Amino acid sequence: MMVMKKFMAVLGVLLGILASYPQALTLQEAVAWSLSNHPALKSVFQDYELTDAQIQRESGLPNPIASGAFLSGAESKKEWGVEQDISKWFFAFLKGKHFDAQRAQTKAAIAKAVIEQRFQTKLAYVTFQSDLDIHELNQQVLESEKAALDLAQKQFDAGNTSALDLAIQKSVYTDRQIDFEKSLVQLDQDHLLLQQELGVTTSNWAITEKMPNLPITDPTLAVLESSVSKNIEMVLLEVQLTQIKESQFSNQLADAVQSISVGIKQESEGVTKTGPSFQVSVPLWNQGQNSVRKDEAEIKKLMFLMQTKKQALLTEIRMTYAQLLSLKKQAVLVQASLIPARTEALDQTLKHYNYMLKGVYALLQAKQEELTAKKAYLILVRDYWVTRWKLEQLTGLDFSKESRHD
């Protein structure tokens, strides 16, 4: 028994130590965390309950109305009755498809919020990834410049370099320290923003994977343009249009026949009389023509809005697609040509510097140009993925199931 207690205590300590280590967080896990934990999204999910409650309120029966009277005089008279307004129940029966469309509209609105939250989480994640890579690059450069400064100090002490060259090397090292601190602060900000998108208050997670490589293939423009109807805003407009069409007849009838009630009535005037009663609005002057005009105008308005939205989406898709191809082409050029050329230029400049054919200015410029090219590649890859995810939003497609990576 004592051995078991000791074992459980040691196990608890080990589990506590393991729990203190950050959990590696992939992009897919980050999106899953965000969709399940973000409070704003949880708030949006309640819209369906609100819609359903509103539908129940519109279709439920109101409380019955009881009435009574006692008239005294030469001949006393008593009467009482109970009436039940069944208008809501009657029109709810006719509005079945309308209520289904209303629920569908709420679901589409929730889907829009989910899509937007997914995009914002991906954006925060890949921004953290790219800035993490840039920070690591700054750290490598800082270590390299520290070694160069130590070497310059030794050369100066030995009388092999000038005070000017040493001062320049010291200023460059200071600049790299500043770049390192800036990237460190940026990482802290990225961490907080991503934590906000995840909807969690703890920081027991870490990003260990690098940004994904550029995919080998991209969707064609024809596929993107043909998928414009899947855009969530187009879906919302289509649901609204369906809702109005499905409720045209019931709206007209409700406008014309505004009240229907049934009940039972009893009169006592010497003889007691009991029987059913009913009341119904007679559509004499108002036959629902205003409701018809209103629905037809709303249908036309929505159709024009859908045409306008479709044209705007096609334009945005084409512009975003052109940007996507440009970013990929730039990234490929930087990776395949610019970075190797800058690295070769740095190597050659270093050789010339060692042979005293180049000065320290040329060497520092070559280092800066290589660093700039490497950072530019990271930023281009990040912007490529953000643009690609934006195309997913615009078209309602999921490219992750269709593309392969280098």
Contacts in CASP RR format, 6 or more apart in sequence:
PFRMAT RR
TARGET T0000
AUTHOR 0000-0000-0000
METHOD contacts of the structure
MODEL  1
MMVMKKFMAVLGVLLGILASYPQALTLQEAVAWSLSNHPALKSVFQDYEL
TDAQIQRESGLPNPIASGAFLSGAESKKEWGVEQDISKWFFAFLKGKHFD
AQRAQTKAAIAKAVIEQRFQTKLAYVTFQSDLDIHELNQQVLESEKAALD
LAQKQFDAGNTSALDLAIQKSVYTDRQIDFEKSLVQLDQDHLLLQQELGV
TTSNWAITEKMPNLPITDPTLAVLESSVSKNIEMVLLEVQLTQIKESQFS
NQLADAVQSISVGIKQESEGVTKTGPSFQVSVPLWNQGQNSVRKDEAEIK
KLMFLMQTKKQALLTEIRMTYAQLLSLKKQAVLVQASLIPARTEALDQTL
KHYNYMLKGVYALLQAKQEELTAKKAYLILVRDYWVTRWKLEQLTGLDFS
KESRHD
19 204 0 8 1.000
20 204 0 8 1.000
22 203 0 8 1.000
22 204 0 8 1.000
22 205 0 8 1.000
22 206 0 8 1.000
23 204 0 8 1.000
23 205 0 8 1.000
23 206 0 8 1.000
24 205 0 8 1.000
24 206 0 8 1.000
24 207 0 8 1.000
24 208 0 8 1.000
24 209 0 8 1.000
25 33 0 8 1.000
25 205 0 8 1.000
25 206 0 8 1.000
25 207 0 8 1.000
26 209 0 8 1.000
27 122 0 8 1.000
27 125 0 8 1.000
27 126 0 8 1.000
27 209 0 8 1.000
30 121 0 8 1.000
30 122 0 8 1.000
30 125 0 8 1.000
30 194 0 8 1.000
30 197 0 8 1.000
30 198 0 8 1.000
31 118 0 8 1.000
31 121 0 8 1.000
31 122 0 8 1.000
33 198 0 8 1.000
33 199 0 8 1.000
33 200 0 8 1.000
34 41 0 8 1.000
34 117 0 8 1.000
34 118 0 8 1.000
34 120 0 8 1.000
34 121 0 8 1.000
34 197 0 8 1.000
34 198 0 8 1.000
34 199 0 8 1.000
35 41 0 8 1.000
35 114 0 8 1.000
35 117 0 8 1.000
35 118 0 8 1.000
35 121 0 8 1.000
37 198 0 8 1.000
37 199 0 8 1.000
37 200 0 8 1.000
38 117 0 8 1.000
38 197 0 8 1.000
38 198 0 8 1.000
38 199 0 8 1.000
39 199 0 8 1.000
40 113 0 8 1.000
40 117 0 8 1.000
41 113 0 8 1.000
41 114 0 8 1.000
41 117 0 8 1.000
44 109 0 8 1.000
44 110 0 8 1.000
44 113 0 8 1.000
45 110 0 8 1.000
47 106 0 8 1.000
47 109 0 8 1.000
47 110 0 8 1.000
48 103 0 8 1.000
48 106 0 8 1.000
48 107 0 8 1.000
48 110 0 8 1.000
51 102 0 8 1.000
51 103 0 8 1.000
51 106 0 8 1.000
52 103 0 8 1.000
55 99 0 8 1.000
55 102 0 8 1.000
55 103 0 8 1.000
58 88 0 8 1.000
58 92 0 8 1.000
58 95 0 8 1.000
59 88 0 8 1.000
59 89 0 8 1.000
59 91 0 8 1.000
59 92 0 8 1.000
59 95 0 8 1.000
59 99 0 8 1.000
60 88 0 8 1.000
60 89 0 8 1.000
60 92 0 8 1.000
61 84 0 8 1.000
61 85 0 8 1.000
61 86 0 8 1.000
61 88 0 8 1.000
61 89 0 8 1.000
62 85 0 8 1.000
62 88 0 8 1.000
64 82 0 8 1.000
64 83 0 8 1.000
64 84 0 8 1.000
64 85 0 8 1.000
64 263 0 8 1.000
65 82 0 8 1.000
65 83 0 8 1.000
65 84 0 8 1.000
65 85 0 8 1.000
66 80 0 8 1.000
66 81 0 8 1.000
66 82 0 8 1.000
67 80 0 8 1.000
67 81 0 8 1.000
67 82 0 8 1.000
67 83 0 8 1.000
68 78 0 8 1.000
68 79 0 8 1.000
68 80 0 8 1.000
68 81 0 8 1.000
69 77 0 8 1.000
69 78 0 8 1.000
69 79 0 8 1.000
69 80 0 8 1.000
70 76 0 8 1.000
70 77 0 8 1.000
70 78 0 8 1.000
71 77 0 8 1.000
71 78 0 8 1.000
75 269 0 8 1.000
75 270 0 8 1.000
76 269 0 8 1.000
77 267 0 8 1.000
77 268 0 8 1.000
77 269 0 8 1.000
78 267 0 8 1.000
78 268 0 8 1.000
78 269 0 8 1.000
79 265 0 8 1.000
79 266 0 8 1.000
79 267 0 8 1.000
79 268 0 8 1.000
80 265 0 8 1.000
80 266 0 8 1.000
81 263 0 8 1.000
81 264 0 8 1.000
81 265 0 8 1.000
81 266 0 8 1.000
81 277 0 8 1.000
82 263 0 8 1.000
82 264 0 8 1.000
83 261 0 8 1.000
83 262 0 8 1.000
83 263 0 8 1.000
83 277 0 8 1.000
83 279 0 8 1.000
84 261 0 8 1.000
84 262 0 8 1.000
84 263 0 8 1.000
85 259 0 8 1.000
85 260 0 8 1.000
85 261 0 8 1.000
86 260 0 8 1.000
86 261 0 8 1.000
86 262 0 8 1.000
87 254 0 8 1.000
87 257 0 8 1.000
87 258 0 8 1.000
87 259 0 8 1.000
87 260 0 8 1.000
87 261 0 8 1.000
90 260 0 8 1.000
91 250 0 8 1.000
91 253 0 8 1.000
91 254 0 8 1.000
92 99 0 8 1.000
94 249 0 8 1.000
94 250 0 8 1.000
94 253 0 8 1.000
95 247 0 8 1.000
95 250 0 8 1.000
96 246 0 8 1.000
97 246 0 8 1.000
97 247 0 8 1.000
98 243 0 8 1.000
98 246 0 8 1.000
98 247 0 8 1.000
98 250 0 8 1.000
100 246 0 8 1.000
101 239 0 8 1.000
101 242 0 8 1.000
101 243 0 8 1.000
101 246 0 8 1.000
101 247 0 8 1.000
102 243 0 8 1.000
104 239 0 8 1.000
104 242 0 8 1.000
104 243 0 8 1.000
105 236 0 8 1.000
105 239 0 8 1.000
105 240 0 8 1.000
105 243 0 8 1.000
108 232 0 8 1.000
108 235 0 8 1.000
108 236 0 8 1.000
108 239 0 8 1.000
109 236 0 8 1.000
111 232 0 8 1.000
111 235 0 8 1.000
112 232 0 8 1.000
112 233 0 8 1.000
112 236 0 8 1.000
115 232 0 8 1.000
115 393 0 8 1.000
115 396 0 8 1.000
116 393 0 8 1.000
117 197 0 8 1.000
119 389 0 8 1.000
119 390 0 8 1.000
119 392 0 8 1.000
119 393 0 8 1.000
120 197 0 8 1.000
121 194 0 8 1.000
121 197 0 8 1.000
121 198 0 8 1.000
122 385 0 8 1.000
122 386 0 8 1.000
122 389 0 8 1.000
123 386 0 8 1.000
123 389 0 8 1.000
124 190 0 8 1.000
124 193 0 8 1.000
124 194 0 8 1.000
124 196 0 8 1.000
124 197 0 8 1.000
125 194 0 8 1.000
125 197 0 8 1.000
125 207 0 8 1.000
126 211 0 8 1.000
126 382 0 8 1.000
126 385 0 8 1.000
126 386 0 8 1.000
127 190 0 8 1.000
127 193 0 8 1.000
127 194 0 8 1.000
127 382 0 8 1.000
128 187 0 8 1.000
128 190 0 8 1.000
128 191 0 8 1.000
128 193 0 8 1.000
128 194 0 8 1.000
128 207 0 8 1.000
129 207 0 8 1.000
129 209 0 8 1.000
129 210 0 8 1.000
129 211 0 8 1.000
129 382 0 8 1.000
130 211 0 8 1.000
130 378 0 8 1.000
130 379 0 8 1.000
130 381 0 8 1.000
130 382 0 8 1.000
131 183 0 8 1.000
131 186 0 8 1.000
131 187 0 8 1.000
131 190 0 8 1.000
132 187 0 8 1.000
132 190 0 8 1.000
132 207 0 8 1.000
133 210 0 8 1.000
133 211 0 8 1.000
133 378 0 8 1.000
134 183 0 8 1.000
134 375 0 8 1.000
134 378 0 8 1.000
134 379 0 8 1.000
135 180 0 8 1.000
135 183 0 8 1.000
135 184 0 8 1.000
135 186 0 8 1.000
135 187 0 8 1.000
137 371 0 8 1.000
137 374 0 8 1.000
137 375 0 8 1.000
137 378 0 8 1.000
138 176 0 8 1.000
138 179 0 8 1.000
138 180 0 8 1.000
138 183 0 8 1.000
139 180 0 8 1.000
141 176 0 8 1.000
141 179 0 8 1.000
141 367 0 8 1.000
141 371 0 8 1.000
142 173 0 8 1.000
142 176 0 8 1.000
142 177 0 8 1.000
142 179 0 8 1.000
142 180 0 8 1.000
145 169 0 8 1.000
145 172 0 8 1.000
145 173 0 8 1.000
145 176 0 8 1.000
146 173 0 8 1.000
148 169 0 8 1.000
148 172 0 8 1.000
148 173 0 8 1.000
149 169 0 8 1.000
149 170 0 8 1.000
149 173 0 8 1.000
152 161 0 8 1.000
152 165 0 8 1.000
152 166 0 8 1.000
152 169 0 8 1.000
153 166 0 8 1.000
155 161 0 8 1.000
156 162 0 8 1.000
156 163 0 8 1.000
156 165 0 8 1.000
156 166 0 8 1.000
165 360 0 8 1.000
168 360 0 8 1.000
168 361 0 8 1.000
168 364 0 8 1.000
169 360 0 8 1.000
172 364 0 8 1.000
191 203 0 8 1.000
195 201 0 8 1.000
195 203 0 8 1.000
198 205 0 8 1.000
211 378 0 8 1.000
211 381 0 8 1.000
211 382 0 8 1.000
211 385 0 8 1.000
212 385 0 8 1.000
212 405 0 8 1.000
213 381 0 8 1.000
213 405 0 8 1.000
213 406 0 8 1.000
214 328 0 8 1.000
214 331 0 8 1.000
214 332 0 8 1.000
214 381 0 8 1.000
214 384 0 8 1.000
214 405 0 8 1.000
214 406 0 8 1.000
215 399 0 8 1.000
215 403 0 8 1.000
215 404 0 8 1.000
215 405 0 8 1.000
215 406 0 8 1.000
216 403 0 8 1.000
216 404 0 8 1.000
216 405 0 8 1.000
216 406 0 8 1.000
217 402 0 8 1.000
217 403 0 8 1.000
217 404 0 8 1.000
218 324 0 8 1.000
218 325 0 8 1.000
218 328 0 8 1.000
218 388 0 8 1.000
218 403 0 8 1.000
219 391 0 8 1.000
219 397 0 8 1.000
219 399 0 8 1.000
219 402 0 8 1.000
219 403 0 8 1.000
221 317 0 8 1.000
221 318 0 8 1.000
221 321 0 8 1.000
223 397 0 8 1.000
224 317 0 8 1.000
224 321 0 8 1.000
224 391 0 8 1.000
224 394 0 8 1.000
224 395 0 8 1.000
224 397 0 8 1.000
225 314 0 8 1.000
225 317 0 8 1.000
225 318 0 8 1.000
227 395 0 8 1.000
227 396 0 8 1.000
227 397 0 8 1.000
228 234 0 8 1.000
228 310 0 8 1.000
228 313 0 8 1.000
228 314 0 8 1.000
228 317 0 8 1.000
228 394 0 8 1.000
228 395 0 8 1.000
229 235 0 8 1.000
229 238 0 8 1.000
229 310 0 8 1.000
230 395 0 8 1.000
230 396 0 8 1.000
230 397 0 8 1.000
231 309 0 8 1.000
231 313 0 8 1.000
231 393 0 8 1.000
231 394 0 8 1.000
231 395 0 8 1.000
231 396 0 8 1.000
232 393 0 8 1.000
232 396 0 8 1.000
233 309 0 8 1.000
233 313 0 8 1.000
234 306 0 8 1.000
234 309 0 8 1.000
234 310 0 8 1.000
234 313 0 8 1.000
237 302 0 8 1.000
237 305 0 8 1.000
237 306 0 8 1.000
237 309 0 8 1.000
238 306 0 8 1.000
240 302 0 8 1.000
241 299 0 8 1.000
241 302 0 8 1.000
241 303 0 8 1.000
241 306 0 8 1.000
244 295 0 8 1.000
244 298 0 8 1.000
244 299 0 8 1.000
244 302 0 8 1.000
245 299 0 8 1.000
247 295 0 8 1.000
248 292 0 8 1.000
248 295 0 8 1.000
251 291 0 8 1.000
251 294 0 8 1.000
251 295 0 8 1.000
252 287 0 8 1.000
252 288 0 8 1.000
252 291 0 8 1.000
252 292 0 8 1.000
252 295 0 8 1.000
253 288 0 8 1.000
254 291 0 8 1.000
255 286 0 8 1.000
255 288 0 8 1.000
255 290 0 8 1.000
255 291 0 8 1.000
256 281 0 8 1.000
256 283 0 8 1.000
256 286 0 8 1.000
256 287 0 8 1.000
256 288 0 8 1.000
256 291 0 8 1.000
257 280 0 8 1.000
257 281 0 8 1.000
257 283 0 8 1.000
258 281 0 8 1.000
259 279 0 8 1.000
259 280 0 8 1.000
259 281 0 8 1.000
260 278 0 8 1.000
260 279 0 8 1.000
260 280 0 8 1.000
260 281 0 8 1.000
261 278 0 8 1.000
261 279 0 8 1.000
261 280 0 8 1.000
262 276 0 8 1.000
262 277 0 8 1.000
262 278 0 8 1.000
263 276 0 8 1.000
263 277 0 8 1.000
263 278 0 8 1.000
264 274 0 8 1.000
264 275 0 8 1.000
264 276 0 8 1.000
264 277 0 8 1.000
265 274 0 8 1.000
265 275 0 8 1.000
265 276 0 8 1.000
265 277 0 8 1.000
266 272 0 8 1.000
266 273 0 8 1.000
266 274 0 8 1.000
266 275 0 8 1.000
267 273 0 8 1.000
267 274 0 8 1.000
313 394 0 8 1.000
316 394 0 8 1.000
317 391 0 8 1.000
317 394 0 8 1.000
317 395 0 8 1.000
320 387 0 8 1.000
320 390 0 8 1.000
320 391 0 8 1.000
320 394 0 8 1.000
321 391 0 8 1.000
323 387 0 8 1.000
324 384 0 8 1.000
324 387 0 8 1.000
324 388 0 8 1.000
324 391 0 8 1.000
327 380 0 8 1.000
327 383 0 8 1.000
327 384 0 8 1.000
327 387 0 8 1.000
328 384 0 8 1.000
330 380 0 8 1.000
331 377 0 8 1.000
331 380 0 8 1.000
331 381 0 8 1.000
331 384 0 8 1.000
334 373 0 8 1.000
334 376 0 8 1.000
334 377 0 8 1.000
334 380 0 8 1.000
335 377 0 8 1.000
338 373 0 8 1.000
338 376 0 8 1.000
339 370 0 8 1.000
339 373 0 8 1.000
339 374 0 8 1.000
339 377 0 8 1.000
342 366 0 8 1.000
342 369 0 8 1.000
342 370 0 8 1.000
342 373 0 8 1.000
343 370 0 8 1.000
345 366 0 8 1.000
345 369 0 8 1.000
345 370 0 8 1.000
346 366 0 8 1.000
346 367 0 8 1.000
346 369 0 8 1.000
346 370 0 8 1.000
349 358 0 8 1.000
349 362 0 8 1.000
349 363 0 8 1.000
349 366 0 8 1.000
350 363 0 8 1.000
350 366 0 8 1.000
352 358 0 8 1.000
352 362 0 8 1.000
353 359 0 8 1.000
353 360 0 8 1.000
353 362 0 8 1.000
353 363 0 8 1.000
388 399 0 8 1.000
391 397 0 8 1.000
391 399 0 8 1.000
392 398 0 8 1.000
392 399 0 8 1.000
END
